[in-house]
Amino acid sequence: MRPAGAEERSPVAALVLGWILPGAGHAYAGRWGKAVLFFLCITGLLAAGLVVGGGTVLLYQVPGHAAGNHVRLWYAAQFCAGGPAVALTPVSQYIASQRSIDWADPLHEMGTLYTAVAGFLNLLVMMDAYTRVAYPHRKGDDDEKEDA
Amino acid sequence: MWQAVAGFFADLVSADNPLWLYYPLCLVVAVVYKATKYDEPKRIVRAALHFFVSVTLGMFALGLVFYLIARLL
């Protein structure tokens, strides 16, 4: 069943809202259950990664290093986690400027991986929100197929 | 040699090995990925568990293969 007013909804708005707050694109599409699930999963993964990595995993540059260092690629993935990732970046940058980072620490690596995967998952969720608004007649189609 | 293999897998699931962080990561990936495919909550849970178990067993199999290659070479 399509929610009321679905015809006026913009897929681009669903995409942008999904980036600003993970799950917001689905809330915009009228899928509140999934919106809550995606918000909890993605922000939870982001927060867990930040805690596991000692708070120094959301870096667009390593303090004291020249531009073009290796953290940029990780940050490109983390950036896709949207508003929470961007809001937490200055905090992470500040913590990194106050202490040295052990790049070989497995927990730091896992924290970086968690936050990057949170970004990739949000990208998937944003695209799902876009397609659900752009092609509402396709909603639930996959439920009829066998699990792949 | 099989004792060494058993020790390798026992180490993988020990609490002080950071690789245990793989399990919640895989679980979240499974839930989010399957929630984008299905709408029915029961179907999401079932498909996510299937995904989680398949990927975890696949990872263990891959780990075993690499471990045996490293031991034999």
Backbone of each chain as ProteinMPNN parsed JSONL, in Angstrom:
{"seq_chain_A": "MRPAGAEERSPVAALVLGWILPGAGHAYAGRWGKAVLFFLCITGLLAAGLVVGGGTVLLYQVPGHAAGNHVRLWYAAQFCAGGPAVALTPVSQYIASQRSIDWADPLHEMGTLYTAVAGFLNLLVMMDAYTRVAYPHRKGDDDEKEDA", "coords_chain_A": {"N_chain_A": [[0.834, -1.197, 0.0], [0.563, 2.191, -0.86], [1.752, 5.077, 0.802], [-0.181, 7.995, 1.749], [-0.037, 10.813, -0.403], [2.218, 10.081, -1.755], [2.749, 10.498, -4.41], [3.695, 13.095, -4.726], [6.2, 13.087, -3.719], [9.756, 13.501, -3.779], [12.361, 11.711, -5.315], [15.016, 12.52, -5.177], [15.035, 14.118, -2.927], [14.596, 12.155, -1.011], [16.979, 10.789, -1.231], [18.855, 12.746, -0.44], [17.948, 13.367, 2.152], [18.377, 10.899, 3.308], [21.109, 10.886, 3.382], [21.682, 13.018, 5.096], [20.59, 12.177, 7.556], [20.896, 8.936, 8.521], [18.49, 6.653, 7.383], [16.463, 8.498, 7.256], [15.57, 8.944, 4.696], [13.93, 6.771, 4.193], [11.976, 7.235, 6.104], [10.877, 9.515, 5.026], [9.806, 8.337, 2.79], [7.736, 7.079, 3.932], [8.197, 4.747, 5.272], [8.49, 3.911, 8.189], [9.285, 1.951, 10.04], [11.471, 0.65, 8.835], [13.077, 2.876, 8.63], [13.774, 3.453, 11.29], [15.147, 1.09, 11.908], [17.336, 1.201, 10.082], [18.526, 3.584, 10.916], [19.334, 2.931, 13.55], [21.087, 0.766, 13.063], [23.095, 1.857, 11.336], [24.057, 4.285, 12.519], [24.694, 3.168, 14.943], [26.722, 1.369, 14.225], [28.605, 3.201, 13.33], [29.109, 4.673, 15.692], [30.058, 2.612, 17.328], [32.372, 1.921, 15.936], [33.845, 4.241, 16.254], [34.264, 4.251, 19.009], [35.6, 1.788, 19.412], [37.881, 2.281, 17.899], [39.181, 4.146, 19.412], [38.406, 6.766, 19.104], [39.748, 8.033, 17.072], [39.289, 7.629, 14.324], [37.779, 8.861, 12.37], [38.992, 10.619, 10.201], [39.936, 13.214, 8.001], [42.328, 14.165, 7.408], [45.624, 13.462, 8.55], [46.808, 14.83, 11.495], [49.488, 17.097, 11.237], [50.568, 16.012, 8.975], [51.195, 16.119, 5.429], [48.95, 17.019, 2.701], [46.977, 14.542, 0.952], [47.341, 12.111, 2.183], [46.977, 8.665, 3.371], [44.521, 8.378, 4.716], [42.488, 9.591, 3.402], [41.059, 8.027, 1.523], [39.71, 6.216, 3.162], [38.163, 8.061, 4.5], [36.499, 8.958, 2.495], [34.724, 6.831, 2.205], [33.663, 6.796, 4.816], [32.424, 9.265, 4.877], [30.092, 8.87, 3.491], [28.378, 7.94, 5.4], [27.039, 10.056, 6.248], [25.357, 12.821, 7.936], [25.853, 12.275, 10.811], [28.494, 11.26, 10.7], [29.925, 13.373, 9.566], [29.47, 15.315, 11.503], [30.824, 14.22, 13.654], [33.426, 14.24, 12.824], [35.108, 16.608, 13.378], [35.479, 16.212, 16.112], [36.865, 13.807, 16.197], [39.129, 14.584, 14.766], [40.169, 16.442, 16.552], [40.78, 14.836, 18.794], [42.717, 13.225, 17.616], [44.686, 15.11, 17.173], [45.581, 15.561, 19.678], [46.85, 13.332, 20.633], [49.126, 10.605, 19.865], [48.668, 8.303, 17.141], [48.302, 4.841, 17.002], [48.892, 3.157, 14.326], [49.156, 0.514, 13.746], [47.604, -0.816, 15.488], [45.256, -3.335, 16.01], [42.65, -2.857, 16.891], [42.231, -0.202, 16.213], [42.268, -0.456, 13.47], [39.989, -2.078, 13.102], [38.029, -0.332, 14.036], [38.2, 1.686, 12.112], [37.394, 0.197, 9.902], [34.756, -0.477, 10.663], [33.495, 2.071, 10.658], [33.822, 2.789, 7.998], [32.382, 0.784, 6.698], [29.877, 1.399, 7.694], [29.414, 3.718, 6.251], [29.313, 2.703, 3.6], [27.074, 1.058, 3.838], [25.123, 2.962, 4.349], [25.075, 4.242, 1.932], [23.953, 2.276, 0.318], [21.435, 2.143, 1.567], [20.5, 4.717, 1.084], [20.235, 4.636, -1.704], [18.282, 2.718, -1.887], [16.14, 4.053, -0.667], [15.786, 6.057, -2.54], [14.973, 4.578, -4.84], [12.618, 3.474, -3.869], [10.966, 5.673, -3.645], [11.05, 6.7, -6.217], [10.16, 4.561, -7.79], [7.54, 3.442, -6.768], [5.763, 1.342, -7.222], [7.277, -0.931, -7.305], [7.756, -1.749, -4.775], [8.291, -4.263, -2.412], [8.437, -6.229, -4.279], [10.579, -7.988, -4.334], [10.011, -9.694, -2.284], [8.591, -11.746, -3.268], [10.346, -13.285, -4.568], [12.768, -15.956, -4.432], [15.147, -16.296, -1.769], [18.261, -14.904, -2.453]], "CA_chain_A": [[0.0, 0.0, 0.0], [1.359, 3.42, -0.929], [1.296, 6.081, 1.75], [-0.835, 9.15, 1.144], [0.849, 11.883, -0.857], [3.452, 9.513, -2.302], [2.97, 10.992, -5.776], [4.412, 14.374, -4.723], [7.521, 12.939, -3.111], [10.879, 13.572, -4.704], [13.407, 10.72, -5.034], [16.267, 13.208, -4.812], [14.885, 14.518, -1.523], [14.8, 10.932, -0.214], [18.427, 10.508, -1.271], [19.557, 13.763, 0.363], [17.564, 13.153, 3.562], [19.058, 9.674, 3.735], [22.507, 11.206, 3.695], [21.722, 13.903, 6.276], [20.363, 11.319, 8.729], [20.629, 7.579, 8.029], [17.116, 6.173, 7.59], [15.488, 9.576, 7.048], [15.003, 8.773, 3.355], [12.823, 5.811, 4.313], [10.922, 7.927, 6.851], [10.272, 10.38, 4.017], [9.019, 7.47, 1.9], [6.636, 6.511, 4.71], [8.595, 3.44, 5.813], [9.046, 4.293, 9.49], [9.946, 0.799, 10.674], [12.797, 0.497, 8.23], [13.846, 4.087, 8.953], [14.335, 3.262, 12.638], [16.122, -0.007, 11.818], [18.541, 1.676, 9.404], [19.178, 4.589, 11.769], [20.004, 2.246, 14.66], [22.2, -0.044, 12.557], [24.195, 2.632, 10.738], [24.684, 5.164, 13.531], [25.28, 2.272, 15.945], [27.998, 0.885, 13.685], [29.512, 4.353, 13.312], [29.499, 4.967, 17.077], [30.875, 1.492, 17.811], [33.679, 2.054, 15.288], [34.542, 5.368, 16.875], [34.669, 3.829, 20.362], [36.614, 0.728, 19.279], [39.1, 2.875, 17.352], [39.749, 5.15, 20.324], [37.974, 8.119, 18.739], [40.628, 8.667, 16.07], [39.126, 6.93, 13.047], [37.09, 9.704, 11.377], [39.984, 11.647, 9.884], [40.148, 13.539, 6.594], [43.777, 14.321, 7.29], [46.351, 13.147, 9.775], [47.425, 16.063, 11.985], [50.934, 17.197, 11.067], [50.997, 15.418, 7.714], [50.813, 16.865, 4.229], [47.724, 16.547, 2.037], [47.114, 13.353, 0.113], [47.73, 10.914, 2.932], [46.162, 7.474, 3.132], [43.21, 8.355, 5.378], [41.465, 10.202, 2.537], [40.201, 6.998, 0.913], [38.812, 5.746, 4.219], [37.196, 9.119, 4.814], [35.502, 8.993, 1.409], [33.694, 5.843, 2.57], [33.016, 7.237, 6.064], [31.618, 10.442, 4.552], [28.781, 8.392, 3.026], [27.51, 7.703, 6.565], [26.212, 11.254, 6.329], [25.425, 13.858, 8.967], [26.563, 11.9, 12.038], [29.934, 11.12, 10.44], [30.481, 14.72, 9.365], [29.421, 16.018, 12.797], [31.815, 13.644, 14.572], [34.776, 14.383, 12.274], [35.948, 17.547, 14.139], [35.81, 15.602, 17.414], [37.913, 12.828, 15.92], [40.34, 15.343, 14.39], [40.698, 17.049, 17.768], [41.393, 13.773, 19.602], [43.931, 12.802, 16.91], [45.714, 16.142, 17.32], [46.026, 15.584, 21.068], [47.665, 12.159, 20.97], [49.637, 9.884, 18.696], [47.819, 7.182, 16.714], [48.995, 3.587, 16.717], [48.27, 2.682, 13.083], [49.225, -0.951, 13.683], [46.692, -1.379, 16.485], [44.13, -4.012, 15.335], [41.384, -2.229, 17.265], [42.104, 1.003, 15.387], [41.903, -0.914, 12.12], [38.592, -2.515, 13.129], [37.213, 0.878, 14.168], [38.179, 2.312, 10.788], [36.573, -0.663, 9.047], [33.359, -0.311, 11.087], [32.956, 3.359, 10.208], [33.774, 2.772, 6.527], [31.253, -0.087, 6.309], [28.67, 2.188, 7.991], [29.244, 4.602, 5.095], [28.863, 1.92, 2.441], [25.694, 0.615, 4.085], [24.219, 4.106, 4.187], [24.969, 4.458, 0.478], [22.958, 1.288, -0.131], [20.133, 2.541, 2.115], [20.087, 5.923, 0.346], [19.78, 4.231, -3.04], [17.009, 2.008, -1.687], [15.117, 5.08, -0.429], [15.568, 6.711, -3.841], [14.175, 3.718, -5.731], [11.282, 3.274, -3.292], [10.153, 6.852, -3.949], [10.975, 6.862, -7.668], [9.394, 3.451, -8.369], [6.789, 2.889, -5.63], [5.069, 0.111, -7.587], [8.194, -2.066, -7.163], [7.927, -2.072, -3.357], [7.919, -5.607, -1.992], [8.557, -7.195, -5.383], [11.582, -8.994, -4.025], [9.482, -10.643, -1.321], [8.034, -12.893, -3.979], [11.43, -14.107, -5.122], [13.487, -16.758, -3.46], [16.33, -15.652, -1.191], [19.445, -15.112, -3.297]], "C_chain_A": [[0.871, 1.251, 0.0], [0.846, 4.417, 0.08], [0.693, 7.276, 1.035], [0.178, 10.203, 0.748], [2.132, 11.386, -1.484], [3.782, 10.068, -3.677], [3.814, 12.259, -5.79], [5.838, 14.246, -4.188], [8.615, 12.903, -4.161], [11.932, 12.514, -4.348], [14.723, 11.352, -4.592], [16.215, 13.654, -3.356], [15.095, 13.315, -0.605], [16.28, 10.594, -0.116], [19.181, 11.455, -0.333], [19.234, 13.591, 1.85], [18.248, 11.918, 4.134], [20.518, 9.904, 4.04], [22.589, 12.049, 4.976], [21.553, 13.091, 7.565], [20.04, 9.912, 8.216], [19.212, 7.119, 8.384], [16.058, 7.228, 7.308], [14.839, 9.482, 5.661], [13.826, 7.813, 3.375], [11.671, 6.414, 5.109], [10.155, 8.841, 5.898], [9.384, 9.578, 3.067], [7.856, 6.801, 2.634], [6.932, 5.154, 5.314], [9.271, 3.647, 7.166], [9.78, 3.147, 10.181], [11.36, 0.62, 10.153], [13.678, 1.699, 8.548], [14.526, 3.929, 10.315], [15.419, 2.183, 12.611], [17.437, 0.477, 11.2], [19.288, 2.706, 10.25], [19.974, 3.903, 12.88], [21.23, 1.47, 14.174], [23.376, 0.823, 12.113], [24.859, 3.564, 11.761], [25.305, 4.32, 14.65], [26.639, 1.761, 15.504], [29.044, 2.002, 13.684], [30.03, 4.652, 14.727], [30.4, 3.871, 17.63], [32.284, 1.574, 17.22], [34.507, 3.151, 15.918], [35.072, 4.98, 18.256], [35.797, 2.794, 20.28], [37.948, 1.313, 18.806], [39.69, 3.98, 18.215], [39.425, 6.582, 19.935], [38.787, 8.771, 17.638], [40.499, 8.004, 14.694], [38.452, 7.781, 11.968], [37.995, 10.885, 11.022], [40.02, 11.928, 8.388], [41.595, 13.912, 6.34], [44.42, 13.992, 8.628], [47.026, 14.425, 10.253], [48.947, 16.034, 11.825], [51.456, 16.586, 9.786], [50.483, 16.241, 6.531], [49.54, 16.275, 3.622], [48.018, 15.293, 1.219], [47.531, 12.113, 0.871], [46.659, 9.827, 2.825], [44.777, 7.506, 3.759], [42.098, 8.903, 4.486], [40.515, 9.169, 1.932], [39.223, 6.44, 1.933], [37.748, 6.805, 4.483], [36.13, 9.242, 3.725], [34.371, 8.012, 1.697], [32.928, 6.303, 3.809], [32.073, 8.409, 5.824], [30.209, 10.043, 4.11], [27.843, 8.076, 4.183], [26.739, 8.969, 6.929], [26.441, 12.164, 7.514], [26.166, 13.446, 10.23], [28.08, 11.795, 11.837], [30.591, 12.49, 10.295], [30.525, 15.477, 10.694], [30.494, 15.51, 13.752], [33.258, 13.824, 14.081], [35.625, 15.4, 13.053], [36.363, 16.983, 15.496], [36.979, 14.634, 17.239], [39.231, 13.519, 15.567], [40.999, 15.937, 15.635], [41.419, 16.002, 18.616], [42.721, 13.336, 18.962], [45.057, 13.821, 17.061], [46.302, 16.161, 18.727], [46.911, 14.39, 21.438], [48.109, 11.43, 19.704], [48.743, 8.67, 18.415], [48.693, 5.971, 16.44], [48.319, 2.945, 15.503], [48.265, 1.164, 12.987], [48.275, -1.617, 14.679], [45.491, -2.037, 15.778], [42.78, -3.382, 15.677], [41.155, -0.94, 16.474], [41.686, 0.635, 13.969], [40.435, -1.352, 12.069], [37.644, -1.318, 13.245], [37.086, 1.601, 12.837], [37.277, 1.523, 9.839], [35.084, -0.5, 9.384], [32.767, 0.976, 10.502], [32.855, 3.416, 8.676], [32.599, 1.916, 6.044], [29.928, 0.626, 6.602], [28.367, 3.132, 6.818], [28.726, 3.856, 3.88], [27.409, 1.461, 2.616], [24.72, 1.769, 3.903], [24.028, 4.444, 2.71], [23.907, 3.522, -0.107], [21.551, 1.687, 0.315], [19.605, 3.787, 1.395], [19.546, 5.563, -1.033], [18.449, 3.486, -2.959], [15.873, 3.007, -1.476], [14.758, 5.785, -1.741], [14.649, 5.861, -4.727], [12.759, 3.498, -5.19], [10.369, 4.474, -3.562], [9.973, 6.99, -5.463], [10.095, 5.79, -8.321], [8.57, 2.781, -7.273], [6.074, 1.584, -5.951], [5.943, -1.115, -7.416], [8.363, -2.488, -5.708], [7.451, -3.48, -3.065], [8.022, -6.644, -3.09], [9.482, -8.34, -5.018], [11.075, -10.029, -3.022], [8.941, -11.894, -1.999], [9.107, -13.814, -4.539], [12.069, -14.935, -4.005], [14.713, -15.997, -2.972], [17.558, -15.968, -2.047], [20.699, -15.157, -2.448]], "O_chain_A": [[1.816, 1.35, 0.783], [-0.365, 4.597, 0.212], [1.004, 7.546, -0.125], [1.138, 10.458, 1.475], [3.047, 12.174, -1.725], [4.947, 10.109, -4.073], [4.564, 12.492, -6.738], [6.596, 15.216, -4.211], [8.448, 12.367, -5.257], [12.349, 12.432, -3.192], [15.445, 10.807, -3.757], [17.212, 13.581, -2.637], [15.703, 13.442, 0.458], [16.772, 10.173, 0.931], [20.025, 11.032, 0.456], [20.123, 13.659, 2.699], [18.647, 11.898, 5.298], [21.105, 9.2, 4.862], [23.45, 11.823, 5.826], [22.28, 13.293, 8.538], [19.022, 9.716, 7.552], [18.795, 7.191, 9.54], [14.884, 6.899, 7.139], [13.694, 9.893, 5.479], [12.843, 8.01, 2.661], [10.508, 6.133, 4.818], [8.928, 8.926, 5.961], [8.353, 10.063, 2.599], [7.086, 6.05, 2.036], [6.029, 4.481, 5.812], [10.495, 3.565, 7.268], [10.796, 3.369, 10.839], [12.312, 0.46, 10.916], [14.889, 1.556, 8.717], [15.709, 4.235, 10.467], [16.478, 2.344, 13.217], [18.516, 0.202, 11.725], [20.518, 2.708, 10.299], [21.132, 4.24, 13.126], [22.287, 1.515, 14.804], [24.522, 0.552, 12.475], [26.085, 3.618, 11.851], [26.316, 4.706, 15.235], [27.587, 1.719, 16.288], [30.213, 1.775, 13.997], [31.227, 4.856, 14.931], [31.383, 4.153, 18.315], [33.269, 1.327, 17.915], [35.717, 3.012, 16.095], [36.191, 5.337, 18.623], [36.808, 2.901, 20.974], [39.013, 0.89, 19.257], [40.609, 4.676, 17.784], [40.094, 7.513, 20.383], [38.554, 9.93, 17.298], [41.493, 7.84, 13.987], [38.543, 7.461, 10.783], [37.785, 12.006, 11.487], [40.121, 10.999, 7.586], [42.038, 13.969, 5.193], [43.838, 14.213, 9.69], [47.754, 15.05, 9.482], [49.607, 15.075, 12.225], [52.658, 16.629, 9.526], [49.482, 16.952, 6.626], [49.112, 15.178, 3.984], [49.161, 15.027, 0.848], [48.023, 11.157, 0.271], [45.585, 10.042, 2.264], [43.92, 6.716, 3.361], [40.915, 8.711, 4.769], [39.311, 9.406, 1.839], [38.053, 6.215, 1.623], [36.574, 6.484, 4.668], [34.986, 9.594, 4.012], [33.202, 8.317, 1.463], [31.701, 6.216, 3.855], [31.044, 8.533, 6.49], [29.25, 10.784, 4.326], [26.635, 7.954, 3.978], [25.887, 8.949, 7.817], [27.552, 12.274, 8.034], [27.033, 14.188, 10.691], [28.854, 12.194, 12.707], [31.672, 12.734, 10.831], [31.487, 16.189, 10.981], [31.015, 16.273, 14.566], [34.203, 13.588, 14.834], [36.774, 15.092, 13.37], [37.467, 17.246, 15.971], [37.938, 14.635, 18.012], [40.304, 13.102, 16.004], [42.224, 15.94, 15.761], [42.526, 16.24, 19.1], [43.713, 13.109, 19.655], [46.234, 13.459, 17.077], [47.383, 16.706, 18.949], [47.633, 14.431, 22.434], [47.544, 11.614, 18.627], [48.146, 8.094, 19.324], [49.698, 6.062, 15.734], [47.297, 2.272, 15.639], [47.473, 0.586, 12.242], [48.159, -2.842, 14.706], [44.782, -1.368, 15.026], [41.87, -3.373, 14.848], [40.022, -0.624, 16.109], [40.866, 1.313, 13.349], [39.722, -1.04, 11.115], [36.583, -1.299, 12.622], [36.008, 2.071, 12.473], [36.502, 2.098, 9.075], [34.252, -0.396, 8.483], [31.679, 0.967, 9.926], [31.928, 4.01, 8.128], [31.906, 2.282, 5.095], [28.966, 0.479, 5.848], [27.21, 3.318, 6.443], [27.806, 4.32, 3.206], [26.622, 1.474, 1.67], [23.625, 1.588, 3.37], [22.953, 4.877, 2.295], [23.076, 3.931, -0.918], [20.595, 1.585, -0.454], [18.408, 3.895, 1.129], [18.536, 6.106, -1.478], [17.601, 3.605, -3.844], [14.783, 2.844, -2.025], [13.592, 6.069, -2.013], [13.675, 6.362, -5.289], [11.813, 3.353, -5.963], [9.154, 4.32, -3.693], [8.896, 7.347, -5.94], [9.377, 6.068, -9.281], [8.876, 1.653, -6.885], [5.803, 0.795, -5.046], [5.428, -2.233, -7.382], [9.04, -3.478, -5.428], [6.334, -3.851, -3.427], [7.728, -7.818, -2.863], [9.221, -9.5, -5.338], [11.639, -11.119, -2.918], [8.844, -12.959, -1.388], [8.838, -14.95, -4.93], [11.924, -14.646, -2.817], [15.251, -15.151, -3.686], [17.857, -17.128, -2.33], [21.798, -15.324, -2.979]]}, "seq_chain_B": "MWQAVAGFFADLVSADNPLWLYYPLCLVVAVVYKATKYDEPKRIVRAALHFFVSVTLGMFALGLVFYLIARLL", "coords_chain_B": {"N_chain_B": [[49.008, -32.07, 13.169], [46.323, -31.403, 12.853], [45.697, -30.63, 15.365], [46.943, -28.192, 15.524], [45.431, -26.805, 13.652], [42.944, -26.826, 14.955], [43.662, -25.298, 17.154], [44.147, -22.887, 15.885], [41.544, -22.122, 15.097], [40.336, -21.999, 17.579], [41.669, -19.865, 18.648], [40.667, -17.875, 17.051], [38.094, -17.403, 18.016], [38.488, -16.547, 20.563], [38.221, -14.276, 23.357], [40.128, -12.242, 23.556], [41.016, -11.774, 21.035], [40.876, -9.456, 18.496], [39.443, -10.071, 16.244], [36.951, -11.04, 16.846], [35.264, -8.99, 16.657], [34.351, -9.067, 14.146], [31.944, -10.489, 14.021], [29.616, -8.919, 15.041], [29.773, -6.924, 13.099], [29.341, -8.287, 10.666], [26.772, -9.179, 11.165], [25.259, -6.801, 11.289], [25.644, -5.862, 8.677], [24.345, -7.919, 7.315], [21.671, -7.642, 8.235], [20.983, -5.006, 7.395], [21.429, -5.162, 4.617], [19.623, -7.202, 3.844], [17.26, -6.044, 4.69], [16.918, -4.064, 2.844], [16.147, -5.523, 0.722], [13.867, -7.045, 1.364], [10.508, -6.758, 2.693], [8.926, -7.838, 4.669], [9.115, -8.423, 8.142], [9.717, -10.996, 9.332], [10.769, -12.364, 7.188], [12.995, -10.82, 6.67], [14.555, -11.272, 8.968], [15.014, -14.058, 8.791], [16.352, -14.257, 6.307], [18.558, -12.645, 6.842], [19.848, -14.051, 8.88], [20.513, -16.353, 7.499], [22.273, -15.279, 5.605], [24.28, -14.317, 7.345], [25.244, -16.683, 8.578], [26.093, -18.102, 6.309], [28.115, -16.417, 5.223], [29.885, -16.315, 7.388], [30.632, -19.026, 7.717], [31.803, -19.363, 5.232], [33.955, -17.595, 5.476], [35.386, -18.851, 7.514], [36.056, -21.221, 6.193], [37.66, -20.181, 4.169], [39.68, -19.12, 5.747], [40.711, -21.473, 6.814], [41.717, -22.707, 4.514], [43.724, -20.869, 3.715], [45.31, -21.022, 5.981], [46.174, -23.69, 5.933], [47.606, -23.653, 3.534], [49.635, -21.865, 4.255], [50.859, -23.377, 6.22], [51.742, -25.618, 4.879], [53.446, -24.731, 2.877]], "CA_chain_B": [[48.677, -30.863, 12.388], [44.932, -31.017, 13.088], [45.664, -29.912, 16.649], [47.307, -26.811, 15.196], [44.249, -26.227, 12.987], [41.952, -26.594, 16.014], [44.173, -24.164, 17.935], [43.953, -21.687, 15.058], [40.14, -21.707, 15.176], [40.053, -21.642, 18.976], [42.198, -18.51, 18.824], [39.793, -16.93, 16.33], [36.884, -17.089, 18.783], [38.818, -16.144, 21.934], [37.771, -12.91, 23.642], [41.193, -11.242, 23.407], [41.337, -11.604, 19.615], [39.966, -8.431, 17.968], [38.639, -10.565, 15.114], [35.564, -11.328, 17.252], [34.469, -7.827, 16.231], [33.794, -9.384, 12.839], [30.58, -11.021, 14.12], [28.578, -7.867, 14.99], [29.859, -6.216, 11.812], [28.677, -9.121, 9.654], [25.343, -9.225, 11.493], [24.654, -5.528, 10.876], [25.637, -5.858, 7.209], [23.294, -8.855, 6.893], [20.343, -7.07, 8.518], [20.733, -3.839, 6.531], [21.343, -5.599, 3.226], [18.38, -7.934, 3.61], [16.123, -5.136, 4.891], [16.692, -3.32, 1.601], [15.578, -6.455, -0.274], [12.567, -7.583, 1.767], [9.674, -5.878, 3.51], [8.323, -8.567, 5.789], [10.124, -8.589, 9.204], [10.14, -12.395, 9.508], [11.59, -12.705, 6.023], [14.27, -10.12, 6.852], [15.319, -11.984, 10.011], [15.431, -15.361, 8.262], [17.351, -14.054, 5.251], [19.766, -12.08, 7.457], [20.538, -15.145, 9.582], [21.075, -17.211, 6.447], [23.411, -14.525, 5.07], [25.315, -14.271, 8.379], [25.83, -18.021, 8.736], [26.803, -18.447, 5.062], [29.35, -15.629, 5.103], [30.803, -16.712, 8.466], [31.189, -20.333, 7.367], [32.691, -19.13, 4.089], [35.179, -16.966, 5.998], [36.125, -19.895, 8.234], [36.61, -22.128, 5.173], [38.762, -19.448, 3.53], [40.748, -19.061, 6.756], [41.311, -22.817, 6.899], [42.503, -22.925, 3.285], [44.946, -20.052, 3.788], [46.136, -21.545, 7.066], [46.814, -24.918, 5.458], [48.614, -23.26, 2.532], [50.768, -21.284, 4.977], [51.54, -24.434, 6.973], [52.359, -26.596, 3.984], [54.487, -24.129, 2.024]], "C_chain_B": [[47.236, -30.4, 12.668], [44.757, -30.323, 14.432], [45.979, -28.436, 16.428], [46.138, -26.094, 14.529], [43.181, -25.892, 14.021], [42.364, -25.394, 16.868], [43.969, -22.852, 17.21], [42.513, -21.184, 15.17], [39.73, -21.351, 16.602], [40.529, -20.219, 19.249], [41.294, -17.471, 18.17], [38.577, -16.506, 17.156], [37.196, -16.68, 20.223], [38.532, -14.65, 22.122], [38.859, -11.867, 23.4], [41.648, -11.065, 21.956], [40.368, -10.582, 19.019], [39.119, -8.901, 16.796], [37.213, -10.916, 15.527], [34.654, -10.149, 16.881], [33.865, -8.028, 14.84], [32.315, -9.774, 12.945], [29.504, -9.924, 14.15], [28.579, -7.103, 13.675], [29.1, -6.987, 10.733], [27.165, -9.156, 9.897], [24.631, -7.939, 11.039], [24.577, -5.44, 9.353], [24.498, -6.75, 6.702], [21.909, -8.247, 7.078], [20.033, -5.916, 7.562], [20.553, -4.282, 5.079], [20.015, -6.31, 2.939], [17.143, -7.058, 3.828], [15.876, -4.262, 3.662], [16.044, -4.216, 0.536], [14.156, -6.878, 0.058], [11.815, -6.597, 2.655], [9.149, -6.557, 4.769], [9.373, -8.833, 6.88], [10.62, -10.022, 9.381], [11.084, -12.816, 8.387], [12.975, -12.058, 6.139], [15.148, -10.883, 7.841], [15.864, -13.3, 9.469], [16.541, -15.217, 7.216], [18.657, -13.518, 5.826], [20.553, -13.167, 8.189], [21.207, -16.089, 8.578], [22.333, -16.577, 5.868], [24.58, -14.575, 6.057], [26.023, -15.624, 8.504], [26.637, -18.399, 7.487], [28.138, -17.724, 4.963], [30.36, -16.067, 6.166], [31.44, -18.069, 8.16], [32.151, -20.211, 6.182], [34.016, -18.536, 4.523], [36.046, -17.994, 6.729], [36.785, -20.857, 7.232], [37.809, -21.485, 4.48], [39.966, -19.378, 4.47], [41.473, -20.395, 6.852], [42.204, -23.081, 5.692], [43.816, -22.147, 3.344], [45.894, -20.569, 4.874], [46.886, -22.794, 6.611], [47.886, -24.611, 4.41], [49.858, -22.724, 3.233], [51.565, -22.348, 5.723], [52.318, -25.362, 6.041], [53.48, -26.008, 3.139], [55.713, -23.719, 2.836]], "O_chain_B": [[46.949, -29.204, 12.716], [43.824, -29.546, 14.634], [45.381, -27.554, 17.044], [45.882, -24.922, 14.803], [42.583, -24.817, 13.98], [41.527, -24.579, 17.255], [43.658, -21.831, 17.823], [42.276, -19.986, 15.317], [38.87, -20.495, 16.806], [39.887, -19.465, 19.98], [41.165, -16.346, 18.652], [38.086, -15.386, 17.015], [36.28, -16.486, 21.021], [38.592, -13.869, 21.173], [38.549, -10.722, 23.072], [42.565, -10.29, 21.684], [39.159, -10.809, 19.031], [38.181, -8.213, 16.392], [36.347, -11.075, 14.667], [33.434, -10.294, 16.803], [32.993, -7.274, 14.409], [31.521, -9.435, 12.068], [28.563, -9.985, 13.36], [27.529, -6.683, 13.19], [28.314, -6.41, 9.981], [26.377, -9.161, 8.952], [23.537, -7.991, 10.476], [23.569, -4.999, 8.802], [23.777, -6.38, 5.776], [21.069, -8.327, 6.183], [18.947, -5.858, 6.986], [19.634, -3.831, 4.395], [19.368, -6.052, 1.923], [16.098, -7.298, 3.224], [14.765, -3.775, 3.455], [15.464, -3.722, -0.43], [13.33, -7.053, -0.838], [12.41, -5.722, 3.283], [8.957, -5.916, 5.802], [10.42, -9.409, 6.585], [11.818, -10.241, 9.562], [12.064, -13.527, 8.611], [13.986, -12.652, 5.765], [16.331, -11.111, 7.589], [17.036, -13.62, 9.665], [17.531, -15.948, 7.234], [19.738, -13.884, 5.364], [21.782, -13.198, 8.124], [22.325, -16.557, 8.795], [23.339, -17.256, 5.664], [25.719, -14.839, 5.672], [27.252, -15.69, 8.53], [27.734, -18.948, 7.595], [29.164, -18.332, 4.659], [31.553, -16.178, 5.881], [32.648, -18.241, 8.326], [33.185, -20.877, 6.14], [35.072, -18.913, 4.016], [37.269, -18.01, 6.586], [37.936, -21.254, 7.412], [38.828, -22.132, 4.235], [41.111, -19.55, 4.052], [42.698, -20.441, 6.958], [43.308, -23.609, 5.826], [44.884, -22.69, 3.061], [47.114, -20.556, 4.71], [48.081, -22.94, 6.87], [48.947, -25.235, 4.401], [50.984, -23.066, 2.873], [52.786, -22.248, 5.848], [53.408, -25.829, 6.374], [54.381, -26.738, 2.726], [56.678, -23.199, 2.275]]}, "name": "protein", "num_of_chains": 2, "seq": "MRPAGAEERSPVAALVLGWILPGAGHAYAGRWGKAVLFFLCITGLLAAGLVVGGGTVLLYQVPGHAAGNHVRLWYAAQFCAGGPAVALTPVSQYIASQRSIDWADPLHEMGTLYTAVAGFLNLLVMMDAYTRVAYPHRKGDDDEKEDAMWQAVAGFFADLVSADNPLWLYYPLCLVVAVVYKATKYDEPKRIVRAALHFFVSVTLGMFALGLVFYLIARLL"}
